[in-house]
Amino acid sequence: MSYRKLTLVAFTTLVLILAAVIASGCMSTTVPAGDIKKFSSAEEIRNYITNNTQLAQGSDYFTDGAGSSNRMVVPVMAVQESSAKGTSLSGAIPSSGSIGSPGYSETNVQVAGVDEPDFVKNDARYIYVISGSTLTIVDAYPASSASIISKTDLEDTPREIFISGDRLVLLKSGTSEISSGDTPQGTDVAAKLAMMPPRYPYYRSAPVTHAVFYDISDRAQPKLLKDYTIDGNYVNARMIGDTVYLLSRESVYPYNDRIIVPAVKENAKVVIKPDVYYFDNPERQYDFTTVTSFDARTGDTKDAKTYLVGSGNIVYVSPDAMYVSYQKYHNIYRPMRGIVEPAMGVAQSSVGSGSASPLSVSSVIKDFNTMSEADKQVAIAELKSGEQEAIRKKEIDQSTTIIHKIGINNGAISYIAKGEVPGYLKNQFAMDEYSGNLRVATTSDVWTTRGQYEYNNVFVLDSAMKTIGSLTHIAEQEKIYSTRFIGDRLYMVTFKRIDPFFVIDLSTPTSPKILGKLKIPGYSDYLHPYDKNLIIGIGKETATNDWGGVSTQGLKLALFDVSDVAQPRQVGKVEIGDAGSDSAALSDHRAFLFNKEKNLLVIPARVVKQDAVQDKKLSGDQPQIWYGAYVFGVNPDTGFVLKGTVEHGTGGSGYYYYGSSRNEVKRSLYIGGTLYTLSSAKILANSLSQINTTVSTIQIDGKDAVLYPVMRRAE
């Protein structure tokens, strides 16, 4: 075949693939399990990545009528921490062993029976905490005699732990060095490493994840049982019963014509070489995403599978399935055949019409909050019209969230299906499995010739990941700040200027609908159920500034009554501190401690109090800063009742960034009648009956002075 014919065939193939991408850009699709494929060799992986990455990267550009190329603008994704709990108030697996208290708290998780890792765990007697490069075990109960009974030095970067009876599972990150002279460990070298004749010396430092198992039957002397190394960065993990599921991820590049396939090793010996599965979908960036399962009691491996998919790490796990999502961006504008894009500040009333709309792009983006309600509705109608017109002309694609459903059953791992929904996820709370369906909440952020258009959606996918219900264009020109699926309802908070609290009905999966909403100042970053009729929200208060915009104030606790779904009410509110106040619970659900039976709500807080009125404040004035925890009871009729506070420290000027002080409380827990609050400097034990009374103090000194909450980047 001639070179010209080959070029024509390649171009035709590219057009067909791009057409398929366009067709799927604004609708949800599903890929049956039968469409997943398995690679037969590492060389096949290398060739596939080289060909498909180039194809996907070719769509990162759009051209205007003048033929110039421009980079796509994509929304900035938030830092996610990990997840919070879904339909239960406590789902961690209880630890057994030593005699201890009559009751104790567990990690605040999203799904009952699905434990989540954290840098601190506890059972009925002991507290286990990663502090710096040390695993510290505290004999915490009774509090009057609390003391550190063991410290274990840890290599690499310790991240999180699980406790299962007399077993402790440590998850940590490290690196391995790879050079052109390395010989892969284990047998079947060809399957592990595809090597072409090197063009130049090869060297790189590759990320690895460690799963380390300890026998802690003697808490004073933890005993190492097994240390596994899995290729890739640590992403997340869950424990169901005694089975640990670990998710690791590594970006894939065909360095020097070689691909290193992930493996699970113990003491440098390969114990599992997972099969690598893929889909015929071009991606901008490919990752090896590996799911490995272990028996927490024995430390034995159970299964491992690797999937070649896009880059992302928002994970939701039910008792039966792991949902792994990532963002897939398409090019924003298609070639528009001689039509010149409008300059910033001038919106076109129709594509190519040449007539200017009275609304400008800059006014829609920058000044939307200051518009009258009538002008807002005109602006939204203009943006929606522009979006629909661009979709009809195939000139625009929305960002898309890809969700892979992976079955898990007593350690066995099996791929089930893939789904796609328009928009992007805020965090793992944006997903929830209920009665065999997956419910998903997303924010769409698209650009048209008339400006930036933002709105929110709810989708319901069946067990095969096919969309069966949708509700779109909720709270236009706002974005999701928090979501909570509880039973057949979704509670959702969006924000731009005020906080619309939505109650959404999902009892008929094919027809989601809004039941009611409440508009109040401020916003909630995290929602937590009190019972079926009351929802607790924690976030920030807001106020209108001198320029007509919105400024953030102190911490805000809100109690919402949803017994009348058509008219939800705020029945209680507490404001803590001034601007600059913050809490670990805003970004990490594991810092939120609540127990209805004990009437206990604990909020870590960094409280900033301004000495003077802001407009009279001198440049040298410093605010008063307090570090500690607020302890409340909850009255269903009137809201929150302050029981007391636990102080860890005061003063300091680094209040603009949470985590800048060793005295900031990051976690709290209870054992029996004692509340324990943890900062980087110390653990304080206070009586639950007399919150302001400190029973004992456990100091964390020297190199152990920093706790490491894991921050996971949402992509």
N, C-alpha and C positions, 0 to 999 in steps of 0.2 A: 504494500500500500504506500502511496506517495506521502511525502511530508505534508502537503497541502490537505490531503484527505484525512490524515491523522489529526491535524490541527482542527479541521472542521468537526470531526467526531468528538474530540475533546471539548470543543466549544459547545456543541449541541448537548453533551452530557451535563456540562456545567449549567446551562440554561435550564435544563429539565430539573436539576436538583434545586436550583434557586427558586424555580416556580413552585416546587413542592414546599419549600420553606415558606414562601409567601402565602401559599394556600393555608398553611397550618398556623400562621402567625397570630391569629386572633380567635382561635377556637381551641377547645380541649380535645386532645386525641389520646389514643391508647395503643400500646404495642403489646400484643399478646405474648405470653411466655414463650411460645414457639418461635418468635422472631429473634430471640436472643441467640447469639452464636458463640462458639468457643474457638479460640486461637489454637493452632496446632504447633506453633513454634514462636520463639522470640523474634526471629527474622520477619515472620509474617506480621507481628505486632509493629515492628519498626517501620515496615513499608506502609502499613495501614495508617499509622500516625502521621508519617511524612506527607502522604497524599491528602488525607482528610483535614489536617490542620491548615494546610495551605489553602484549601478550598474554603474553609470556614473563615479564615482571616481575610479572604478576599471580599467578604461581605461587611467588613468593618467600616467601609467608606461609603459615602454617598456623593453624588455629583449634582451640582446645580446646573441651571441652564447655560451658564458660561463655561461649563466644563471643568471647574475647579474642584479639587477633592478636599473633603473636610472630615475630621474625626467625629465619630458618633459621640453624643453626650449621653451618659447613663446616670441613673440616680445613685447617690452615695448610699451604700448599705450600712446599717447600724451594727455596732458591736453587740454581739449577743453573748450573752453569757450562757448560761445553760438554761434548762427549762424549769417550769414550775409544774404544779400538779394539776390534774384534770378534774376528775369527778370524785376524788376522795381527799380526805384531809391528811392521811398518812398512809404511805405505801411501802416503806422500807422493810426489809426482812429483819426481824428481831434477832439479836445476838443471844447466844446461850452462854453457859459457863458459870462464872463466879456468882456467888450470892451477892445480891445488891438490893436496890430500892424496889418498892412495890410498883413503880411505873417510871417510864422515861420517854423522852421525845425521840423522834426519828427524823431523818432528812425529809424536808418538804419536797415531795415528788409530784410529778404530773399525773401518773397513772397508778392506781392501787396495785400492789404486787410487783411493780417494776421499779426496783431501787436504782437511784442515781448516785454516781460517785461524788465525793466532795473531799476537801482537804482536811475536814474534821468529821469524825464519827464518834458515836458513843453507844454504850450498852447500859445495863442496869447499874454498873459500878465504875467503868473506866471511860476516859476520854482519850481518843487517839487523834493526834494532830500532826500534820506536816508543817514544820516551822523551819524555813530556810532549807538547809540540806540535811535536816534531822527529822526522824520519826520519833515523836515524843509520846509516851504513854503515861497518863496521869491516873493514879488511884484516887478517884474524885469523890467517892461516897463511902462513909458520911463526910460532909464538907469540912467538918471541924478538924479532921485529920488528913485532908487532901494533900497529896505530894506527888512529885514526879518519881516514877519507879524505874523507868528505863529510857535511854536515848540511843537510837540506832543511827549511825552515820550513813548517809545515802549518797551514791554516786550519780552523775548526770543531773538531770533536772526533775525532781519529784513533782508530780502533778496532783493526783487524787488517789483515794483509797476506797475499798469496800471492806466491810466486816461481815463474816458469816460464822457465827459461833466462835470457835477457837482458831479461825483462819483469818488472816488479813491479806488482802490483795492490793499491792501497790502498783500504780500505773505511772510511768515516768518516761521522759523523752531523752534521747541521746543522739549520737551520730556514729557513723561508721565510715572509715576511709577506704576509698576505692581508687586503684591506679591501674595502668595498663599492664602491669606485671602481676596483678592479683590472679590467683586461681580460685574459682568458686569452691566453697566447701560442699561436701556431700557428693552424692553420686549423680549420674545422668547430667553431666555438665552442660551438654548441648541444650537441654530443656531449660536450664537455669540461666544461661548467658549466651546471647547471640553475638559472636565476635567476627567482625570483618577485619581485613588487614588494616592496622591503624595508620592513619595519615600523619599523626603527630602523637606525642606522649599524652596519655589520658590520666586525669586525676580529678577527683571530686570528693567532697564530704557529703554523705547521704544521710538523711534523717532516719532514725529508727525509733520504735516504741517498745518499751519493756513492760512485760506483765510479770511481776515478781510475787511469789507466794510465800507467806510466812506462817509458821506454826506459833501461835501466841497462847498456847495452853498455859505456859509460864510467862505472864506478862512482863516479868522482870528480865527475862532473857528470850526475846523473840528469836526463833530459829528459821533460817532460810531453807526453804524446801526446793523451790525451782525458780529459775530466771529465764524467761523466754524473750527473744528479740524478734520483732516483726518489722519488716521494712516499711517505712513511711512515718509521717508525723502522727502523733496522737490527736484524735478528733473528739471522741466521746466513747462512752461505755454504758452498759446497763447490766443489772444482775436480776435474774428471775429465778426464784428458788435458790439453788446452789450453782446455777449456770451463769457465767459471765460472758457477755457479748462485747467484744472490743472492736471499735472502728478506727482504722488508720488510713492515711491517705498520702500519696506521693505524686507530685507532678512528674509527667513523663516527657522526656526529651531524647531524641535519638543521638545522644552524644557519641561522636566518633564512630558512628554506624553501629552502636551497640545498645541493647535494651536489657536492663537488669530487672527481671521479673520478681515480684515480692515473694518472700518465703518466710516461714516460721522456723526459728532456730532455737535450740537449747544448747548452751555451752558451745557455740559456733557450729553445731551439727544441725543440718536441716532435718526437721521432723515432719514438716508438712510443706509441700510445694503446691499451692492452690492452683486449680485451673483458672484461666483468665477468660472472662466472657465479655462480649461487646455487642453493640448495635450498629447498624449502618447509618449513623448520623454524624455529619461533620460537626466538630466542636472547635471553638477558638483555642481551648486549652484542654488537654486530656490529663486525667489523674487515674492512677491505680488506687481504687478504693477497696480495701480488704476488710472483710468481716471474719473475725476469729472467735471461736467459742472455747471456754475452759470449764472444767469442773472445779469450783472454788474449794471443795473439801479435800480433793486429792491433788489438785494442781495439774491434772492431766489435760492435754488438748482434746477437743471433741471434733471440731470441723473448722474449715477455713475456705473461703471463696474470695476471688478477686474480680472486680468489675472495672472495665475501662470506660469511664464516663466523664462528664464535665466536672468542673471544680466547684465544690461547695461543701458545707458542713452543718446545715440545719437538719437536725435529726429528731424524729418523733418515734417512740417505740411503744407498742401495745403488747399485751401478753403473747400475741401470736405473730406479730410482724414488725419489721423495722422499715421505716419510711425515710429514705435518704433523698434530700432535695438539693438542687443547685439552680443557679440563675443562668438562663440562656438568653443572650442579647442578640437581636437582629439589627440590621442596618435600619436607621430611622427613616431616611427618605430614599425613594427609588429615583432613577433618572426621570426628569419631568419634562423632557422634550422642549427645550427652549424657554421654559418658564423660570424666571429669576426669582430667587427667594426674597421676601420683603426684608428691608433693613430693620434692625432692632428698633422697636418703638412704633412701627407702623404695621398693623395687621391687615391682611387682605380679606375683604368680605367674601370673596370667592376666588378660587385658584385661577390666576391669570386674568381676572376681570379688570384689574388696574384701579378699581375704586377703593378708596381707603375707608376702613371702618372707623367709627368714632372711638372705638376701644383700641388701645395700643397693646402690643405684646408686653411692653414693660409695665403698663398699668395692671394687666392681668397678673403678672408674676410678682411685682413688687408691692403694689398698692391694693391688692384684693381685700385685705383686712379693713381698710379704711373706706371702702365703697359703701354706699347705701344698699339696703337689701334689694331694691329694684335694679340697681346697676349690677349687682352681683348676678342676679338671675339672667340679665341680658348677656353678661360676659360668659357665663356658663353655657347658655344656649348657643352662643357663637362658637365656643370651643368644641362643644359636642357636635355641632354641625360640621366643623372642620375635620374632626376625627372621623366621622362617618363618611364624609366625602373622600378623605384620604384612603380609608379602608376599601371603599368601592373601587377606587382607581389603582389599588394595590401599590400605593405610594408610601405606605407606613406599616410597620410591624410593631406590635407591643412587645415589651420584654415578657419573657415566658419562664415560668417555673417548671422544671422537670422534677418529677417525683418517682423514684423507683421503690417498689414494694418488694421486700425480701422476707420470705417466710422464715420463722424461727420456731423450733419445736424441740425442747430438751437438748439443745446444742446443735441439732441439725439445721443447716442453712440451705435454703433453696429460693431461687428467683421466682417471682410470681408474675408481675406485670409492671408496666410503666404508664404514667399518665402525665398530661401537661395542662397547665392552667395559665391564663394571662395574669401578669402582674408579678410582684415579688412578696416574699414572706417577711414579717417582722421578726419572728423567732419561732421556736418549736411550739409555742402555744397557738400558733396559727393553724396547726393541724390537730385533728382528733378523730379517732376511730370509734364508731358507735353503730351497733346492730349490723356489722359487716360493711358499713360504708365509711369512707374517709371524708370528713368535712374540712374545708380549707378556706381561710380568709386571706385575701391578697390586696395590695395597693398597686394600681396601675398608674404609671407616670409616663405620658407620651407627649411628643412634640408634633404640632401641626404647623401649617403656615400661619395659623392664627394665634399661636402661643403654646405655652405649656399647659397640659390638661391632666389633672390628677383626680382620681376617685378610687373607690374601694369596692371589693367584690366578695361574694361568698359562693363557693362551689361545693357540690356533693358528688363524690365519685363512688361507684359501686365496687364490689370486691375485685372486679377485673380492671379497675382504674379507668373506667369509662364514665364521663360526666353525665349524670342523670338529672341534675338540678343546678340552677344558677340564679343569683341575684346580683346585678351589677349596678355601677354608677351610684353607689351609696356615698353620701357626704362628699359631694364634688368640691374640688380644690382644698381637700383636707387629706390627711393620711392616718393610717392606723397607728395608735400608740399602745393599745393592749387589747387582748382578746381572751375570752374564757368560754370554752364549750362545756356545758353542764347538762347532761341528759339530752333532751330534744330542743334545747335552746342555746343560742350564742349571745353572750354579753360582749359588746365591743365598744371601745372608746376611740374616737377619732379627734383630731385637734388641728386647728389653725389659729383661731382666735379664742374660741370658747370650747368647752368639752361636751360634745354630744355623746351621751351614754345611750347606746342602742340595745333594745331587746329584740332578738331575731328568732323567729319560729322555724324550727327544722323538723317538726313532727311529721310533715309530709316531705320526704327527701327530694321529691321532684319539683317542689314548689316552695322554696324558702321565701319568707316574707317578714317584713318589719312589723312588729306588734306595737312598739312604742319607743319614744326617745325622750331624753331629758337634756336640756342645754343649761350648763352652769359654767362659771369661770374655772380656769385651771384644767388639769388633765390627770389621768391615772396611768402610770407605767405598768402597774401590775394589779390584777383582779383576783380575789380569793373568795371562795364561797364560805359564808357563815352558816347558812342552811338553804333550803330550797327557795326561800323568799327574800333573803338578804345577801348582799354582795359587798365585800370590803374592797375599797380601792386605795392604793397609795401612789402618790405622784407629787406634783408641784402645784402650788397656787400661782395664779397669774394676775396681772393688773394692766390697765391701759397706761402707757407712758405719755410724756408730754408731746410726742410727735404723732400720737394716734395709733401707735403700734402696740405690741404686747411685750411685756417684760415678765421674766420669771421671778417669783418670790420664794417663800420658804416651802418646807415640806407640807404635804396635805394628806390627811387621812379622811376618807369619806365612806359613809355607810348608805347603800342604796337599797330601798325597799321595792321589790319587783312583784309583790303579791298582786297588784293591779298592773298587768303587763302593758296595758294601753297607756298608763300614766305612771311610769316609775318615778319615785321620789327620793330625794336625798334627805334622810332622817337624822343624820349626824355628821359633823365635820370638826376636825381639829387641825389647826395650823401650828407648825413648829418652826421657829426661827425666821430669819430674814433671808434675803437673796444671798446665795452662796451656801445655804444649808443643803445637806445631802444625806443619802442613806444607801448602804450597800444593797438594800432590798429593792431599790429602783431598777437595778440592772441584773440582779441575781436573786431568783426566787428562794434559793436555799438560805438566804439571810432572813427570811420572813418566818417567824415562829408564831403559830397559832394553835390553841387547843380549846375547843368550845366547852368541854366538860370542866376544865379547870378555869374557864373564863379568863384566858390568858392570851394576850397579844403583845409581842415584843418587837420593837422596831429599833435597829441600830441607827444612830443619828450623829451627824456632825452639825451642831447648831451654831449658826452665826448670828450674833446680835450687834446691830450697828449702835455705836455710842451716841451718835448725833443724827439728826434728820439729814437725809441724803443731800439736800440742796444747801445745807449749812455745814457740811462735813469738810474739814480741812484736809489737805493732801497728805499730811503726816499722820492723821488719825488712823488707828487700827481697830478693827472690830473685835468684839469679845467672842471667843470661840470655845465651845464646850464639846467634849467627846464622850460618848457613852451610849446608853440605851434607854428608851422610854418604854414603860410597862403599863399596859392598859387592860381594863376589863371592857366588855362590849355589852351595852344595854340595847336590846332590839328596838326599844321605843324611842330612846333619846340619843343613842350613839355611844361615844367612847367616854370611859371613866378612867382618869389617870390614877394608877395605883402607886406609882413612884418612879424614880429614875436611878440608874446606876452610872456613876461617873468614873471614867477612865483617865481623864486629864482635861486640862484647860490651856488656853493661850496658844501661841504660834501664829504665824502669818500665812501659812501655806494652805489656805482654805479654798482656793479656786480649783483644786484637783483632789477628788476624793481618793484617799489612800496615801496622801503625802505625810501623814502623821502616824507614828507607831501606836498612838492612843485611840485611833479610830476603831470602833467595834465592827467586826466583820461577820460574826456569827453569834448565836445564842442557842442554848439548849437547857433542858431541865432533867434532873434525875431525882426522883422522889419529890420532896418539898423544897428543893434547892434549884435556883436559877443560876446558870453559868453563862457569863458573857466573855467573849474572846476577842482581844485585840492583838496586835503584833507584839506588844510588850508584856501582856499578862493575861491571866484568866482570873476573873473575880467570881466568887461564889456568894450569892445573896439569898436570904430566906424568901420564899414565895409569899409567906404571910407578913413579912416586914421587908419590903423591897429595898428600902433605904439602908438596911443593915447588912454590911458585908461580913460574912462568916470567915472567909479565908481568901488569901491571894496567892496564886501560883505564878511566879515570875518566869518569863522566857527571855533569856539573856544572850548576849554575844551574837554569834553567827546564826542563832536561832531566832533572831528578832523580827523576821519578816515572814508573814503568812502568804501563801501563794494561791489566791483564788484564781481559777482558770478562766480566762476570757477567750471566747471562741468567736472568730470573725464570721459574720453572716455574709455570704457571697451570693 
